[in-house]
Amino acid sequence: MADQVFISLGPDRAELFRWCDDRLVQATSEREGEGGPVGGVHLGRVLKLDRALNAAFVEIGLERPGLLPLKKHDSLSEGDAVAVQVRRDAREEKGVRLARFNAKPNLIGERQPPALLLPPPMLWQTALQALVPERVEVIHCDRRGDADKIIAAAPELRKKVQHTPRRSWELNDAAAREEIAAALQEEVQLSSGGHLLVEPVRTLTAIDVNSGDAGGRRGTVGSEGGGGMNETALAVNLAAAREIPIQLALRNIGGVIVIDFIDIEHRGKRDQVVEALREAVIVDPAIDWVGNMSRLGLVELKRRRGGPTLAEMWSNRDS
């Protein structure tokens, strides 16, 4: 399983496409300055200390103050200036999560909080830094002069970078746009004849695995009965297990994901589906954990949040 990465750092927009085994598994698109705050370094001001949480609320110039966890004997006081780095995006009613940053005096200078000291990396930079170097086959750089920027973002990938003008990209833009358009839909067709229904809600993402025309409604395919019906359920579940990590990576969906597979009575076959899922997550370095399958066919997994979703990036692309 090898990654091919295509990067275009145009004057108006930076784009990155990652393909794995002829499937698009990652796509980022961003104008300078329109990305999220994660990775940015700020000189902040302590607004409030909360000893119950053992944390400080720090103003850094965003809509809500960020949360900075404190060490046991931290000497910060309300009103103090503190250098921090944003480690996690704001979500729901919570502000960003912060960590202390050891800023050199010349970086701070005479600035007063709140002040931005170092801008956050762009999405393509974050995506490169998250890759597993051993799995990267080549990084195609649209413009020869941008190679140095790519190498600076991920020095360990230096030998993989080569200049390939965008007009010569083997996996052309039209193919990428087709994959992106499909990933912006709720329903995903499976090779087995079944389909997935991907439904992000406020606190988690639910993925429902359905048999479609492969054998009837999900409630009957996996129920006790003929072996053919159970084999159909297994085939659809295995296809879903291989497809779901690709969809999560491409859609950039983070947090808790609950997968509702078609019910299978046989425990060994349930384990087979989970094993296929665990093998498939190699395509996505952001997936941290995959749980076991319950008797009801539910599997939980956790994926690190990082930047906007595919829908958010591509809805802003032409604005």
N, C-alpha and C positions, 0 to 999 in steps of 0.2 A: 504494500500500500504506500504509494509515493505521492507527494504533493507537488503540483506545479502552480506557481504563483505568478500572476500578471499584475504589474503596477503601472499606473499612469498618473504622474504628478503634474497635471496641467496647471496653467495659470489661474483657472477659475475653479477647478475641482480636482481633488485627489481620489482615485479609485483603486481598489484592490480586489482581485478575483482569485480565489483559491479553488483549484480543481483537484479531485482525488478519484482515481480510477474512472475518469471520464464523467464524473458528476461534479457539478458546482456545489461546494459545501460552505463557501463563505464569500460574501460580497459587501464591501464597504464603499460608501460614497459620501464625501464631506467637503464643504468649502472651508477655507481657512477661517478659524474662529467660531464655527457653528457647532463644534463638538461639545461633549459634556465636560464636567469639571474634574473628573477623576485623573489623578496624577499631577494636577496643578499644585504649585507651592505658593502659600500665602503668608503674609504677615498679618496675623489676626489679633483681635482684642477680646479678652475674656469678659463676657457679659455676666455670667452667673456660674457659681460653683454649686454642684448638687452632690452633697456627701452621701446621700442614699444611693445614688447611681455610681458614686466615685468617678465623676466625670465633670467636665466643664463645657459650657455652651459658649462657642467662640464665633464672633462676628468676622466674616471674611469677605463681605460684600455681596453675598447671595441673598435670595429672598428670605431664607430662614437661616439662623445660626447653625453651625455644625457642632457635632458631638465629639468631644475629645476625651477618651478614657484616660484616667489619671493613675499614676502609680501610687502606692500606699502612702509614701511620705513626700508627695509632690508639694512644692512650695508656692505654686501659682496662687495669685490673688485676683479678685475681680478688678478689672481695669488694666491688668498686665498685658503687654504685647508678647505674642508667642508665634514662632514660625511653625507652620503646620503644612501637611500634605493631605490632599483629599484622597481617601482610600476607597470610598464607596459612594455611589450616587444617592441622592435623596430619593425617598420612596414613600408613598402614601402621605402621611402628615409629618414624617420625620425628615430632618435635614440631613446633609451629607455626613459621612463618618470621617473623622480626621485622625491623623497620627502626628506625633512630634517630628519635626524635620530639623536636622542639624545644619542650619544655614550659616555660612561664613559671614563675618561682619561686612565685607565689601559687597555682598549680595543685598544686604538690607540697606546699607548706606544711611541716608537721612530720611528714609521713607517713614511715614506714619501709618498705623493700621486704620482701616483694612487696606492692604495693598497686595497686588499680584506680584510675586517675585519670579516665578518661572511658570510659563503657560503649560497647560496639560498637553500631552502628546496627541497627535492626530490619530484617527482610527486606524489608518494603515500602519502606523508605527506600533501601536498596541498589538495589532493582529500579528505583525512580524515577530515581535518579542515573545508572543505566546506559542509560537510554533516549536515543534520538536525537530531540531536540526537534522537528526539522522533520517527523518522521513521526508525532508525537502529535497526534491530532485533538481529543480532549477527555479530561479526567480527571473522572470522576463521584465526588463526595464524598458519602458516606452522611449525615453529620451536618454541618450548617452550621458549627458551632464548630470542626471539624477542618480547615477550609480553611487556616488559618494554619500548622498543623503540616505540611501537605503542601507549602505554598509555602516554608516554611523548609527542608524537605528538598531541594527542587529549585526554586530561585528562577527559573530560566530558563523554567519551565513555568507561571509565575504566571497568565498570560492563558488558559491551557487549563483551569483548575480551575473547576468549577461544582457547585453543590449539587443533588444528585438523590437523594432518599430511596431506600433500598434496595428498598422495596416497589414503586418505580416503575422500577427498572432494566429497560431494554428487553431486555437479555440476562440473563435471570433466573437465579436460583441453581440451578434444576433443570437448565438447559442446561449450566451449568458443572460440576455434579456428574456429569452423564453423560460429559462429556469427560474429567474426572479419572478416573472409574471405568475408562474405556477405556484411559487412559494407564498405569494400574497393572497392565495385563496385558502379558505378554511378546509376544504376537502382535498385529500391527496389520494390519487389512485395507486393501488399496489399491483405488482406484477402477478400476484396470485389471483387477481380478480376482485379482491376486497378493497376497502378504502379506509383511510384515517379521517377523523374529524378533529381538528386542532382548535381548541377553544380557550384562549387566555381569559382569565377572569381576574378580579382584583387581587386575590391572595395567592393564586397558583394558576398553573396551566393544566387543563384536562385534555387528554388525548384518548378518543374513543376508537377502538378497533372494530370494524364492521365487516361482515362477510360479503355484503352486497349481493352480486349475482353468483358468488362462489358457493352458495349453499343455503340461502335463506337468511332469516333474521338472526341477530347475534344471540338471542335467547334460546334458539333451538339448535344451532350448529354444534355447540359444545356440550349439549346435554346427553345424558345416558341414552344409548341406543346403538345403532349400527356403527361398525368401525369406519365406514366411509365418511360419515358425518364428522367423527372425531378427527380423522385424517385431514379433512377439509379445514377444520378449525385450526389444527396444528400448522398447516401450510400457510394460512392467512396470518396467524400469529408470528411465524418465523419471518415472513416477508415484512411484517410490521416492525419487528425487532430490528431488522437490518436497515429499515428506512427511517425510523424515528430519530436516531442520532444525526443523520444528515439534515433532516428538517429542523431540528433544534439549532444546529450550528448555522445553517443558512438563514433561518428566521431570527437568529440571535435572541432566543427566548431564554431568560434566566430564572432562577429561583427554584421552587418546588414544582416538579411535574408529576402528575399522577396518570399512569397509563392503564386504561381499562381494556385488557385483552379479552378475547372471546373465551368463555368458560371452558376449561378442560378438566375432566375428572381425574385423569391419570397424573399422579404426582411427577413421575419421571418425565412426562411430556411438558409439564409446567416448568420443570427445571431446565429442560432443553431450550425452551423459549427464553428464559432468563439468561442462560449461558450465551445464546446467540446475541442477546442485547448487550451483554458485557463485552463480547468480542467486537461488536460493531461500534462501541463508543470510542474506540481508538481514533476514529476520524475527528473527534472533537475534544481537544485538550481541556476545555472548560467544564466538562462533566466530571464532577467530583466523586459521586457515589451512586450506586445502583442497588436497590433493595431486593428482597425476595418477593415471590408472587404469593398472594393470599389465595385462599380457596375460591374467592370470588373473582380471581383473575386480575387483581390490582397490583401494580408495581409502582413504587415511588422511586424517583431519582432526583438528584440535585445538580443544577448547573450554575456556575458562577455568573452573576450579572456583570455585564460589561458593555457600556455604551448603548446607543439607541437600537431598537429592533430594526429588522429589514424594512418593515412597513413604514416606520418613522423616517428612516434614511431615504427611502425612495419616494415617499410623499413630498419630501423637501427638495428632491433633486432638481426639479424644474421650476421651483419657486424663485 
